[in-house]
Amino acid sequence: MNALLAQHRVESAERFAGEYPIVIEGLTNRFGKQVVHEDLSLKVRRGEILGVVGGSGSGKSVLMRSIIGLQRPAQGMVEVFGKSMTDADPDENIGVRSRWGVLFQGGALFSTLTVGENVEVPLKQFYPELSEELLHEIARYKVRLSGLPEDATSKYPSQLSGGMRKRAGLARALALDPELLFLDEPTAGLDPIGAAAFDRLTRELTDTLGLTVFLITHDLDTLYEICDRVAVLADKRVIAVGTIPELLATDHQWIQEYFNGPRGRAASQSKERVEAAREGGKAPASGNGPASGKAMDKPAESGD
């Protein structure tokens, strides 16, 4: 165990310098006779926010689980930071796993632990030698980094609004100073103002910390506002990857219906209004600063 921790310290000391921290080739996932992915390939560029979209049942979450080693694919190769996630024993990849953070849908917080204690879980797993005082200090810092007030550290998930739980889950995902961040439907269930605040926080953290973000979402506003590229899952594979203008130039029916439908047009027009306001020196109408968390920091009893 000490050797593995020593290896983790060495690996995490040098950030990934390659072009593609995630490389997937020929991936097939099946559950019994149901084939979810077949010959799926995808490369995620270092430093980008990659949005991942697809219809219900297209396997977006299954793809994420395959990347982080929670789903064993039937065929294919997944590499993270240049190391195989499909062939190696999980214990051999402890250094790789400590270099990413994951925000699952709903936050996936431990209900019997406070927010601070939730943030400390990965720290205790990978750095058992840390003192209690230092653990508490790191947890408080990560909570503030996620846009929550410091007093949220001592609260339980049941005492938080839905938006605050999302941010608490983000704080835990950031606990180990990851290079790679996985976000699974991070704005689902949030009101438009709260969702916009979370989007701005994600963009700010990505730029400030040099993160690479794999973001599963149905939120067209999120795609237009913060994603550098978008990968589209359909027909059991990734059918297209590119900027939204590049995707709009394709003739695939699902892509056209998704981005050119009423909601897609509304998101595009909203993006254009925001950009026009910025160019004119005016703040966007949605208001709150990117890391303020004001739109989401309401107690549970006030509603989400």
ChimeraX commands (.cxc) that place a marker at each C-alpha (Angstrom):
marker #1 position 0.00,0.00,0.00 radius 0.5
marker #1 position 2.84,2.42,0.86 radius 0.5
marker #1 position 4.42,1.70,-2.54 radius 0.5
marker #1 position 1.15,2.52,-4.29 radius 0.5
marker #1 position 0.82,5.79,-2.38 radius 0.5
marker #1 position 4.40,6.69,-3.24 radius 0.5
marker #1 position 3.60,5.97,-6.90 radius 0.5
marker #1 position 0.52,8.21,-6.66 radius 0.5
marker #1 position 2.58,11.09,-5.32 radius 0.5
marker #1 position 5.07,10.79,-8.17 radius 0.5
marker #1 position 2.36,10.57,-10.86 radius 0.5
marker #1 position 0.26,13.40,-9.48 radius 0.5
marker #1 position 3.31,15.67,-9.20 radius 0.5
marker #1 position 3.51,15.83,-13.01 radius 0.5
marker #1 position 0.37,16.90,-14.80 radius 0.5
marker #1 position -0.55,15.11,-18.01 radius 0.5
marker #1 position 1.30,16.70,-20.92 radius 0.5
marker #1 position -0.17,14.69,-23.81 radius 0.5
marker #1 position -2.83,15.90,-26.21 radius 0.5
marker #1 position -5.52,13.37,-25.26 radius 0.5
marker #1 position -5.96,12.43,-21.57 radius 0.5
marker #1 position -8.84,10.11,-22.58 radius 0.5
marker #1 position -8.62,7.77,-25.57 radius 0.5
marker #1 position -11.35,5.23,-26.36 radius 0.5
marker #1 position -11.13,2.83,-29.30 radius 0.5
marker #1 position -13.52,0.10,-30.46 radius 0.5
marker #1 position -15.54,0.10,-27.23 radius 0.5
marker #1 position -18.42,-2.38,-26.92 radius 0.5
marker #1 position -20.71,-2.53,-23.89 radius 0.5
marker #1 position -23.54,-5.01,-23.55 radius 0.5
marker #1 position -25.91,-6.17,-20.86 radius 0.5
marker #1 position -27.03,-9.66,-21.76 radius 0.5
marker #1 position -28.34,-9.44,-25.32 radius 0.5
marker #1 position -28.72,-5.66,-25.18 radius 0.5
marker #1 position -25.83,-3.89,-26.90 radius 0.5
marker #1 position -25.40,-0.34,-25.61 radius 0.5
marker #1 position -22.17,0.59,-27.41 radius 0.5
marker #1 position -20.61,-1.04,-30.45 radius 0.5
marker #1 position -17.21,-0.06,-31.84 radius 0.5
marker #1 position -17.35,3.33,-30.11 radius 0.5
marker #1 position -14.28,5.57,-30.38 radius 0.5
marker #1 position -13.59,8.98,-28.84 radius 0.5
marker #1 position -10.64,11.20,-27.93 radius 0.5
marker #1 position -10.94,13.95,-25.32 radius 0.5
marker #1 position -8.53,16.85,-25.71 radius 0.5
marker #1 position -6.51,18.18,-22.80 radius 0.5
marker #1 position -7.96,21.36,-21.27 radius 0.5
marker #1 position -11.36,21.23,-23.01 radius 0.5
marker #1 position -14.89,20.96,-21.70 radius 0.5
marker #1 position -16.39,18.17,-23.78 radius 0.5
marker #1 position -20.17,17.97,-23.67 radius 0.5
marker #1 position -21.63,14.50,-24.20 radius 0.5
marker #1 position -25.20,14.30,-25.48 radius 0.5
marker #1 position -27.53,11.61,-26.76 radius 0.5
marker #1 position -31.05,10.34,-26.47 radius 0.5
marker #1 position -32.34,8.35,-23.52 radius 0.5
marker #1 position -30.74,4.93,-23.49 radius 0.5
marker #1 position -27.81,5.97,-25.70 radius 0.5
marker #1 position -25.39,5.01,-22.93 radius 0.5
marker #1 position -23.90,8.32,-21.82 radius 0.5
marker #1 position -23.53,7.33,-18.18 radius 0.5
marker #1 position -22.39,3.82,-19.17 radius 0.5
marker #1 position -19.64,5.43,-21.23 radius 0.5
marker #1 position -18.49,7.48,-18.26 radius 0.5
marker #1 position -18.54,4.41,-16.03 radius 0.5
marker #1 position -16.43,2.55,-18.58 radius 0.5
marker #1 position -13.83,5.31,-18.52 radius 0.5
marker #1 position -13.51,5.38,-14.73 radius 0.5
marker #1 position -13.49,1.60,-14.41 radius 0.5
marker #1 position -16.94,0.98,-12.95 radius 0.5
marker #1 position -18.15,-0.79,-16.09 radius 0.5
marker #1 position -16.06,-3.55,-17.67 radius 0.5
marker #1 position -16.50,-3.36,-21.45 radius 0.5
marker #1 position -16.99,-6.50,-23.53 radius 0.5
marker #1 position -14.44,-5.25,-26.06 radius 0.5
marker #1 position -12.27,-2.28,-26.81 radius 0.5
marker #1 position -9.66,-0.11,-25.18 radius 0.5
marker #1 position -9.91,2.79,-22.74 radius 0.5
marker #1 position -6.80,4.76,-21.82 radius 0.5
marker #1 position -6.65,7.56,-19.25 radius 0.5
marker #1 position -3.44,9.57,-18.97 radius 0.5
marker #1 position -1.84,7.01,-21.29 radius 0.5
marker #1 position -2.64,4.02,-19.08 radius 0.5
marker #1 position -5.09,1.22,-19.86 radius 0.5
marker #1 position -8.25,1.13,-17.76 radius 0.5
marker #1 position -9.52,-2.06,-19.38 radius 0.5
marker #1 position -6.61,-4.46,-19.00 radius 0.5
marker #1 position -4.89,-3.50,-15.74 radius 0.5
marker #1 position -5.93,-4.60,-12.25 radius 0.5
marker #1 position -7.84,-1.77,-10.46 radius 0.5
marker #1 position -5.21,-1.64,-7.69 radius 0.5
marker #1 position -2.55,-0.96,-10.31 radius 0.5
marker #1 position -4.39,2.18,-11.41 radius 0.5
marker #1 position -4.62,3.81,-7.99 radius 0.5
marker #1 position -2.38,6.65,-9.19 radius 0.5
marker #1 position -4.61,7.26,-12.22 radius 0.5
marker #1 position -7.85,7.13,-10.25 radius 0.5
marker #1 position -6.56,9.73,-7.82 radius 0.5
marker #1 position -6.08,12.19,-10.68 radius 0.5
marker #1 position -9.76,12.53,-11.56 radius 0.5
marker #1 position -12.85,13.68,-9.72 radius 0.5
marker #1 position -16.44,12.60,-10.35 radius 0.5
marker #1 position -19.73,14.39,-9.70 radius 0.5
marker #1 position -22.49,11.81,-10.08 radius 0.5
marker #1 position -26.13,12.72,-10.67 radius 0.5
marker #1 position -27.67,14.20,-7.52 radius 0.5
marker #1 position -24.27,14.58,-5.87 radius 0.5
marker #1 position -24.20,11.00,-4.47 radius 0.5
marker #1 position -23.22,12.30,-1.03 radius 0.5
marker #1 position -23.09,10.07,2.05 radius 0.5
marker #1 position -26.21,11.15,3.96 radius 0.5
marker #1 position -24.78,10.31,7.40 radius 0.5
marker #1 position -21.68,12.48,6.88 radius 0.5
marker #1 position -21.43,16.26,6.90 radius 0.5
marker #1 position -20.35,18.07,3.75 radius 0.5
marker #1 position -16.85,18.43,5.16 radius 0.5
marker #1 position -16.68,14.75,6.04 radius 0.5
marker #1 position -17.84,13.86,2.53 radius 0.5
marker #1 position -15.00,15.92,1.07 radius 0.5
marker #1 position -12.54,14.19,3.39 radius 0.5
marker #1 position -13.47,10.67,2.18 radius 0.5
marker #1 position -11.14,10.61,-0.88 radius 0.5
marker #1 position -8.44,12.41,1.08 radius 0.5
marker #1 position -8.47,9.71,3.74 radius 0.5
marker #1 position -8.42,7.01,1.08 radius 0.5
marker #1 position -5.36,8.31,-0.75 radius 0.5
marker #1 position -3.60,10.20,2.06 radius 0.5
marker #1 position -4.26,8.30,5.30 radius 0.5
marker #1 position -1.27,9.96,6.93 radius 0.5
marker #1 position -2.86,13.45,6.88 radius 0.5
marker #1 position -3.70,14.94,10.27 radius 0.5
marker #1 position -7.32,15.65,11.22 radius 0.5
marker #1 position -6.54,19.36,11.34 radius 0.5
marker #1 position -5.18,19.38,7.80 radius 0.5
marker #1 position -8.10,17.29,6.52 radius 0.5
marker #1 position -10.55,19.80,7.97 radius 0.5
marker #1 position -8.62,22.72,6.48 radius 0.5
marker #1 position -8.54,21.17,2.99 radius 0.5
marker #1 position -12.26,20.34,3.20 radius 0.5
marker #1 position -13.14,23.92,4.14 radius 0.5
marker #1 position -11.07,25.23,1.24 radius 0.5
marker #1 position -12.72,22.89,-1.29 radius 0.5
marker #1 position -16.18,23.84,0.00 radius 0.5
marker #1 position -15.41,27.52,-0.58 radius 0.5
marker #1 position -13.89,26.71,-3.98 radius 0.5
marker #1 position -17.18,25.12,-5.02 radius 0.5
marker #1 position -19.00,28.37,-4.27 radius 0.5
marker #1 position -20.59,27.32,-0.97 radius 0.5
marker #1 position -20.32,29.35,2.24 radius 0.5
marker #1 position -17.85,27.93,4.75 radius 0.5
marker #1 position -20.61,27.13,7.28 radius 0.5
marker #1 position -21.96,24.54,4.80 radius 0.5
marker #1 position -18.98,22.37,5.79 radius 0.5
marker #1 position -20.68,21.31,9.01 radius 0.5
marker #1 position -24.12,20.69,7.50 radius 0.5
marker #1 position -25.60,17.37,6.42 radius 0.5
marker #1 position -26.88,16.80,2.85 radius 0.5
marker #1 position -30.48,16.78,4.11 radius 0.5
marker #1 position -29.99,20.38,5.31 radius 0.5
marker #1 position -29.01,21.61,1.85 radius 0.5
marker #1 position -30.98,22.59,-1.21 radius 0.5
marker #1 position -30.56,20.62,-4.40 radius 0.5
marker #1 position -28.19,23.22,-5.83 radius 0.5
marker #1 position -26.07,23.23,-2.70 radius 0.5
marker #1 position -25.84,19.43,-2.77 radius 0.5
marker #1 position -24.54,19.65,-6.34 radius 0.5
marker #1 position -21.83,22.03,-5.19 radius 0.5
marker #1 position -21.01,19.86,-2.20 radius 0.5
marker #1 position -20.57,16.94,-4.59 radius 0.5
marker #1 position -18.34,19.16,-6.72 radius 0.5
marker #1 position -16.25,20.04,-3.66 radius 0.5
marker #1 position -15.68,16.33,-3.04 radius 0.5
marker #1 position -14.80,15.79,-6.71 radius 0.5
marker #1 position -12.16,18.51,-6.37 radius 0.5
marker #1 position -10.72,17.13,-3.13 radius 0.5
marker #1 position -7.60,15.58,-4.69 radius 0.5
marker #1 position -6.78,18.49,-7.04 radius 0.5
marker #1 position -7.77,16.44,-10.12 radius 0.5
marker #1 position -6.63,17.03,-13.67 radius 0.5
marker #1 position -9.76,15.42,-15.08 radius 0.5
marker #1 position -13.33,16.13,-13.94 radius 0.5
marker #1 position -16.39,14.02,-14.79 radius 0.5
marker #1 position -19.78,15.74,-14.44 radius 0.5
marker #1 position -22.96,13.68,-14.91 radius 0.5
marker #1 position -25.97,15.94,-15.52 radius 0.5
marker #1 position -24.68,18.63,-13.13 radius 0.5
marker #1 position -27.50,21.12,-13.81 radius 0.5
marker #1 position -30.40,18.63,-13.87 radius 0.5
marker #1 position -33.17,19.76,-11.53 radius 0.5
marker #1 position -31.81,23.27,-11.06 radius 0.5
marker #1 position -33.71,26.44,-11.89 radius 0.5
marker #1 position -32.33,28.45,-14.85 radius 0.5
marker #1 position -30.46,30.95,-12.66 radius 0.5
marker #1 position -28.90,28.18,-10.56 radius 0.5
marker #1 position -27.96,26.21,-13.67 radius 0.5
marker #1 position -26.31,29.27,-15.24 radius 0.5
marker #1 position -24.36,29.90,-12.02 radius 0.5
marker #1 position -23.10,26.30,-12.01 radius 0.5
marker #1 position -22.10,26.58,-15.67 radius 0.5
marker #1 position -20.07,29.72,-15.00 radius 0.5
marker #1 position -18.40,28.08,-12.02 radius 0.5
marker #1 position -17.46,25.07,-14.16 radius 0.5
marker #1 position -15.94,27.31,-16.83 radius 0.5
marker #1 position -14.05,29.36,-14.26 radius 0.5
marker #1 position -12.64,26.29,-12.49 radius 0.5
marker #1 position -11.63,24.74,-15.81 radius 0.5
marker #1 position -9.72,27.84,-16.87 radius 0.5
marker #1 position -8.20,28.52,-13.44 radius 0.5
marker #1 position -7.17,24.97,-12.53 radius 0.5
marker #1 position -6.35,23.72,-16.02 radius 0.5
marker #1 position -8.96,20.95,-15.87 radius 0.5
marker #1 position -10.20,18.67,-18.61 radius 0.5
marker #1 position -13.96,18.17,-18.22 radius 0.5
marker #1 position -16.12,15.28,-19.48 radius 0.5
marker #1 position -19.64,16.66,-19.09 radius 0.5
marker #1 position -22.81,14.63,-19.67 radius 0.5
marker #1 position -25.81,16.90,-20.11 radius 0.5
marker #1 position -29.18,17.44,-21.75 radius 0.5
marker #1 position -28.98,21.19,-21.06 radius 0.5
marker #1 position -28.67,23.04,-24.35 radius 0.5
marker #1 position -27.80,26.27,-22.54 radius 0.5
marker #1 position -24.84,24.48,-20.96 radius 0.5
marker #1 position -23.68,23.20,-24.34 radius 0.5
marker #1 position -23.82,26.64,-25.91 radius 0.5
marker #1 position -22.39,28.52,-22.93 radius 0.5
marker #1 position -19.35,26.53,-21.78 radius 0.5
marker #1 position -18.60,23.47,-23.94 radius 0.5
marker #1 position -15.63,23.69,-26.30 radius 0.5
marker #1 position -16.80,20.64,-28.26 radius 0.5
marker #1 position -19.77,18.27,-28.14 radius 0.5
marker #1 position -19.76,14.50,-28.70 radius 0.5
marker #1 position -23.05,13.03,-29.92 radius 0.5
marker #1 position -23.99,9.45,-28.99 radius 0.5
marker #1 position -26.44,7.69,-31.31 radius 0.5
marker #1 position -26.65,4.39,-33.14 radius 0.5
marker #1 position -24.53,2.79,-30.34 radius 0.5
marker #1 position -21.48,4.93,-31.05 radius 0.5
marker #1 position -20.18,8.49,-31.24 radius 0.5
marker #1 position -21.56,9.72,-34.53 radius 0.5
marker #1 position -20.00,13.20,-34.45 radius 0.5
marker #1 position -17.64,15.35,-32.36 radius 0.5
marker #1 position -17.08,19.05,-32.87 radius 0.5
marker #1 position -18.17,22.57,-32.08 radius 0.5
marker #1 position -21.87,23.28,-32.29 radius 0.5
marker #1 position -21.49,25.10,-35.65 radius 0.5
marker #1 position -19.63,22.05,-36.96 radius 0.5
marker #1 position -22.37,19.73,-35.74 radius 0.5
marker #1 position -25.05,21.92,-37.30 radius 0.5
marker #1 position -23.30,21.47,-40.63 radius 0.5
marker #1 position -23.94,17.70,-40.53 radius 0.5
marker #1 position -27.10,16.18,-41.94 radius 0.5
marker #1 position -27.75,13.54,-39.27 radius 0.5
marker #1 position -31.44,13.65,-38.36 radius 0.5
marker #1 position -31.00,13.40,-34.58 radius 0.5
marker #1 position -28.42,16.18,-34.51 radius 0.5
marker #1 position -30.60,18.47,-36.60 radius 0.5
marker #1 position -33.69,17.80,-34.47 radius 0.5
marker #1 position -31.75,18.30,-31.25 radius 0.5
marker #1 position -29.98,21.56,-32.08 radius 0.5
marker #1 position -32.53,23.05,-34.47 radius 0.5
marker #1 position -35.62,22.25,-32.41 radius 0.5
marker #1 position -37.42,24.97,-30.39 radius 0.5
marker #1 position -35.18,24.54,-27.34 radius 0.5
marker #1 position -32.04,24.47,-29.42 radius 0.5
marker #1 position -33.00,27.69,-31.19 radius 0.5
marker #1 position -33.85,29.33,-27.86 radius 0.5
marker #1 position -30.46,28.34,-26.40 radius 0.5
marker #1 position -28.68,29.70,-29.48 radius 0.5
marker #1 position -30.54,33.00,-29.27 radius 0.5
marker #1 position -29.81,33.26,-25.55 radius 0.5
marker #1 position -26.11,32.74,-26.23 radius 0.5
marker #1 position -26.17,35.46,-28.88 radius 0.5
marker #1 position -27.85,37.90,-26.47 radius 0.5
marker #1 position -25.29,37.20,-23.76 radius 0.5
marker #1 position -22.39,37.70,-26.16 radius 0.5
marker #1 position -23.91,40.93,-27.45 radius 0.5
marker #1 position -24.30,42.19,-23.88 radius 0.5
marker #1 position -20.67,41.33,-23.09 radius 0.5
marker #1 position -19.43,43.10,-26.21 radius 0.5
marker #1 position -21.49,46.12,-25.21 radius 0.5
marker #1 position -19.95,46.16,-21.74 radius 0.5
marker #1 position -23.11,45.09,-19.98 radius 0.5
marker #1 position -23.41,42.20,-17.52 radius 0.5
marker #1 position -25.56,39.24,-18.61 radius 0.5
marker #1 position -29.12,39.43,-17.37 radius 0.5
marker #1 position -28.73,36.29,-15.24 radius 0.5
marker #1 position -26.74,38.25,-12.70 radius 0.5
marker #1 position -24.71,36.34,-10.15 radius 0.5
marker #1 position -20.94,36.01,-10.43 radius 0.5
marker #1 position -19.54,32.63,-11.47 radius 0.5
marker #1 position -18.44,31.41,-8.07 radius 0.5
marker #1 position -20.84,33.29,-5.85 radius 0.5
marker #1 position -23.33,30.45,-5.51 radius 0.5
marker #1 position -26.05,32.92,-4.49 radius 0.5
marker #1 position -28.66,31.37,-6.72 radius 0.5
marker #1 position -28.06,27.96,-5.20 radius 0.5
marker #1 position -27.20,28.66,-1.59 radius 0.5
marker #1 position -30.68,28.53,-0.10 radius 0.5
marker #1 position -31.46,26.27,2.83 radius 0.5
marker #1 position -33.42,23.11,2.12 radius 0.5
marker #1 position -36.52,24.41,3.82 radius 0.5
marker #1 position -36.67,27.28,1.31 radius 0.5
marker #1 position -36.95,24.90,-1.64 radius 0.5
marker #1 position -34.54,24.25,-4.49 radius 0.5
marker link #1:1,2 radius 0.2
marker link #1:2,3 radius 0.2
marker link #1:3,4 radius 0.2
marker link #1:4,5 radius 0.2
marker link #1:5,6 radius 0.2
marker link #1:6,7 radius 0.2
marker link #1:7,8 radius 0.2
marker link #1:8,9 radius 0.2
marker link #1:9,10 radius 0.2
marker link #1:10,11 radius 0.2
marker link #1:11,12 radius 0.2
marker link #1:12,13 radius 0.2
marker link #1:13,14 radius 0.2
marker link #1:14,15 radius 0.2
marker link #1:15,16 radius 0.2
marker link #1:16,17 radius 0.2
marker link #1:17,18 radius 0.2
marker link #1:18,19 radius 0.2
marker link #1:19,20 radius 0.2
marker link #1:20,21 radius 0.2
marker link #1:21,22 radius 0.2
marker link #1:22,23 radius 0.2
marker link #1:23,24 radius 0.2
marker link #1:24,25 radius 0.2
marker link #1:25,26 radius 0.2
marker link #1:26,27 radius 0.2
marker link #1:27,28 radius 0.2
marker link #1:28,29 radius 0.2
marker link #1:29,30 radius 0.2
marker link #1:30,31 radius 0.2
marker link #1:31,32 radius 0.2
marker link #1:32,33 radius 0.2
marker link #1:33,34 radius 0.2
marker link #1:34,35 radius 0.2
marker link #1:35,36 radius 0.2
marker link #1:36,37 radius 0.2
marker link #1:37,38 radius 0.2
marker link #1:38,39 radius 0.2
marker link #1:39,40 radius 0.2
marker link #1:40,41 radius 0.2
marker link #1:41,42 radius 0.2
marker link #1:42,43 radius 0.2
marker link #1:43,44 radius 0.2
marker link #1:44,45 radius 0.2
marker link #1:45,46 radius 0.2
marker link #1:46,47 radius 0.2
marker link #1:47,48 radius 0.2
marker link #1:48,49 radius 0.2
marker link #1:49,50 radius 0.2
marker link #1:50,51 radius 0.2
marker link #1:51,52 radius 0.2
marker link #1:52,53 radius 0.2
marker link #1:53,54 radius 0.2
marker link #1:54,55 radius 0.2
marker link #1:55,56 radius 0.2
marker link #1:56,57 radius 0.2
marker link #1:57,58 radius 0.2
marker link #1:58,59 radius 0.2
marker link #1:59,60 radius 0.2
marker link #1:60,61 radius 0.2
marker link #1:61,62 radius 0.2
marker link #1:62,63 radius 0.2
marker link #1:63,64 radius 0.2
marker link #1:64,65 radius 0.2
marker link #1:65,66 radius 0.2
marker link #1:66,67 radius 0.2
marker link #1:67,68 radius 0.2
marker link #1:68,69 radius 0.2
marker link #1:69,70 radius 0.2
marker link #1:70,71 radius 0.2
marker link #1:71,72 radius 0.2
marker link #1:72,73 radius 0.2
marker link #1:73,74 radius 0.2
marker link #1:74,75 radius 0.2
marker link #1:75,76 radius 0.2
marker link #1:76,77 radius 0.2
marker link #1:77,78 radius 0.2
marker link #1:78,79 radius 0.2
marker link #1:79,80 radius 0.2
marker link #1:80,81 radius 0.2
marker link #1:81,82 radius 0.2
marker link #1:82,83 radius 0.2
marker link #1:83,84 radius 0.2
marker link #1:84,85 radius 0.2
marker link #1:85,86 radius 0.2
marker link #1:86,87 radius 0.2
marker link #1:87,88 radius 0.2
marker link #1:88,89 radius 0.2
marker link #1:89,90 radius 0.2
marker link #1:90,91 radius 0.2
marker link #1:91,92 radius 0.2
marker link #1:92,93 radius 0.2
marker link #1:93,94 radius 0.2
marker link #1:94,95 radius 0.2
marker link #1:95,96 radius 0.2
marker link #1:96,97 radius 0.2
marker link #1:97,98 radius 0.2
marker link #1:98,99 radius 0.2
marker link #1:99,100 radius 0.2
marker link #1:100,101 radius 0.2
marker link #1:101,102 radius 0.2
marker link #1:102,103 radius 0.2
marker link #1:103,104 radius 0.2
marker link #1:104,105 radius 0.2
marker link #1:105,106 radius 0.2
marker link #1:106,107 radius 0.2
marker link #1:107,108 radius 0.2
marker link #1:108,109 radius 0.2
marker link #1:109,110 radius 0.2
marker link #1:110,111 radius 0.2
marker link #1:111,112 radius 0.2
marker link #1:112,113 radius 0.2
marker link #1:113,114 radius 0.2
marker link #1:114,115 radius 0.2
marker link #1:115,116 radius 0.2
marker link #1:116,117 radius 0.2
marker link #1:117,118 radius 0.2
marker link #1:118,119 radius 0.2
marker link #1:119,120 radius 0.2
marker link #1:120,121 radius 0.2
marker link #1:121,122 radius 0.2
marker link #1:122,123 radius 0.2
marker link #1:123,124 radius 0.2
marker link #1:124,125 radius 0.2
marker link #1:125,126 radius 0.2
marker link #1:126,127 radius 0.2
marker link #1:127,128 radius 0.2
marker link #1:128,129 radius 0.2
marker link #1:129,130 radius 0.2
marker link #1:130,131 radius 0.2
marker link #1:131,132 radius 0.2
marker link #1:132,133 radius 0.2
marker link #1:133,134 radius 0.2
marker link #1:134,135 radius 0.2
marker link #1:135,136 radius 0.2
marker link #1:136,137 radius 0.2
marker link #1:137,138 radius 0.2
marker link #1:138,139 radius 0.2
marker link #1:139,140 radius 0.2
marker link #1:140,141 radius 0.2
marker link #1:141,142 radius 0.2
marker link #1:142,143 radius 0.2
marker link #1:143,144 radius 0.2
marker link #1:144,145 radius 0.2
marker link #1:145,146 radius 0.2
marker link #1:146,147 radius 0.2
marker link #1:147,148 radius 0.2
marker link #1:148,149 radius 0.2
marker link #1:149,150 radius 0.2
marker link #1:150,151 radius 0.2
marker link #1:151,152 radius 0.2
marker link #1:152,153 radius 0.2
marker link #1:153,154 radius 0.2
marker link #1:154,155 radius 0.2
marker link #1:155,156 radius 0.2
marker link #1:156,157 radius 0.2
marker link #1:157,158 radius 0.2
marker link #1:158,159 radius 0.2
marker link #1:159,160 radius 0.2
marker link #1:160,161 radius 0.2
marker link #1:161,162 radius 0.2
marker link #1:162,163 radius 0.2
marker link #1:163,164 radius 0.2
marker link #1:164,165 radius 0.2
marker link #1:165,166 radius 0.2
marker link #1:166,167 radius 0.2
marker link #1:167,168 radius 0.2
marker link #1:168,169 radius 0.2
marker link #1:169,170 radius 0.2
marker link #1:170,171 radius 0.2
marker link #1:171,172 radius 0.2
marker link #1:172,173 radius 0.2
marker link #1:173,174 radius 0.2
marker link #1:174,175 radius 0.2
marker link #1:175,176 radius 0.2
marker link #1:176,177 radius 0.2
marker link #1:177,178 radius 0.2
marker link #1:178,179 radius 0.2
marker link #1:179,180 radius 0.2
marker link #1:180,181 radius 0.2
marker link #1:181,182 radius 0.2
marker link #1:182,183 radius 0.2
marker link #1:183,184 radius 0.2
marker link #1:184,185 radius 0.2
marker link #1:185,186 radius 0.2
marker link #1:186,187 radius 0.2
marker link #1:187,188 radius 0.2
marker link #1:188,189 radius 0.2
marker link #1:189,190 radius 0.2
marker link #1:190,191 radius 0.2
marker link #1:191,192 radius 0.2
marker link #1:192,193 radius 0.2
marker link #1:193,194 radius 0.2
marker link #1:194,195 radius 0.2
marker link #1:195,196 radius 0.2
marker link #1:196,197 radius 0.2
marker link #1:197,198 radius 0.2
marker link #1:198,199 radius 0.2
marker link #1:199,200 radius 0.2
marker link #1:200,201 radius 0.2
marker link #1:201,202 radius 0.2
marker link #1:202,203 radius 0.2
marker link #1:203,204 radius 0.2
marker link #1:204,205 radius 0.2
marker link #1:205,206 radius 0.2
marker link #1:206,207 radius 0.2
marker link #1:207,208 radius 0.2
marker link #1:208,209 radius 0.2
marker link #1:209,210 radius 0.2
marker link #1:210,211 radius 0.2
marker link #1:211,212 radius 0.2
marker link #1:212,213 radius 0.2
marker link #1:213,214 radius 0.2
marker link #1:214,215 radius 0.2
marker link #1:215,216 radius 0.2
marker link #1:216,217 radius 0.2
marker link #1:217,218 radius 0.2
marker link #1:218,219 radius 0.2
marker link #1:219,220 radius 0.2
marker link #1:220,221 radius 0.2
marker link #1:221,222 radius 0.2
marker link #1:222,223 radius 0.2
marker link #1:223,224 radius 0.2
marker link #1:224,225 radius 0.2
marker link #1:225,226 radius 0.2
marker link #1:226,227 radius 0.2
marker link #1:227,228 radius 0.2
marker link #1:228,229 radius 0.2
marker link #1:229,230 radius 0.2
marker link #1:230,231 radius 0.2
marker link #1:231,232 radius 0.2
marker link #1:232,233 radius 0.2
marker link #1:233,234 radius 0.2
marker link #1:234,235 radius 0.2
marker link #1:235,236 radius 0.2
marker link #1:236,237 radius 0.2
marker link #1:237,238 radius 0.2
marker link #1:238,239 radius 0.2
marker link #1:239,240 radius 0.2
marker link #1:240,241 radius 0.2
marker link #1:241,242 radius 0.2
marker link #1:242,243 radius 0.2
marker link #1:243,244 radius 0.2
marker link #1:244,245 radius 0.2
marker link #1:245,246 radius 0.2
marker link #1:246,247 radius 0.2
marker link #1:247,248 radius 0.2
marker link #1:248,249 radius 0.2
marker link #1:249,250 radius 0.2
marker link #1:250,251 radius 0.2
marker link #1:251,252 radius 0.2
marker link #1:252,253 radius 0.2
marker link #1:253,254 radius 0.2
marker link #1:254,255 radius 0.2
marker link #1:255,256 radius 0.2
marker link #1:256,257 radius 0.2
marker link #1:257,258 radius 0.2
marker link #1:258,259 radius 0.2
marker link #1:259,260 radius 0.2
marker link #1:260,261 radius 0.2
marker link #1:261,262 radius 0.2
marker link #1:262,263 radius 0.2
marker link #1:263,264 radius 0.2
marker link #1:264,265 radius 0.2
marker link #1:265,266 radius 0.2
marker link #1:266,267 radius 0.2
marker link #1:267,268 radius 0.2
marker link #1:268,269 radius 0.2
marker link #1:269,270 radius 0.2
marker link #1:270,271 radius 0.2
marker link #1:271,272 radius 0.2
marker link #1:272,273 radius 0.2
marker link #1:273,274 radius 0.2
marker link #1:274,275 radius 0.2
marker link #1:275,276 radius 0.2
marker link #1:276,277 radius 0.2
marker link #1:277,278 radius 0.2
marker link #1:278,279 radius 0.2
marker link #1:279,280 radius 0.2
marker link #1:280,281 radius 0.2
marker link #1:281,282 radius 0.2
marker link #1:282,283 radius 0.2
marker link #1:283,284 radius 0.2
marker link #1:284,285 radius 0.2
marker link #1:285,286 radius 0.2
marker link #1:286,287 radius 0.2
marker link #1:287,288 radius 0.2
marker link #1:288,289 radius 0.2
marker link #1:289,290 radius 0.2
marker link #1:290,291 radius 0.2
marker link #1:291,292 radius 0.2
marker link #1:292,293 radius 0.2
marker link #1:293,294 radius 0.2
marker link #1:294,295 radius 0.2
marker link #1:295,296 radius 0.2
marker link #1:296,297 radius 0.2
marker link #1:297,298 radius 0.2
marker link #1:298,299 radius 0.2
marker link #1:299,300 radius 0.2
marker link #1:300,301 radius 0.2
marker link #1:301,302 radius 0.2
marker link #1:302,303 radius 0.2
marker link #1:303,304 radius 0.2
view
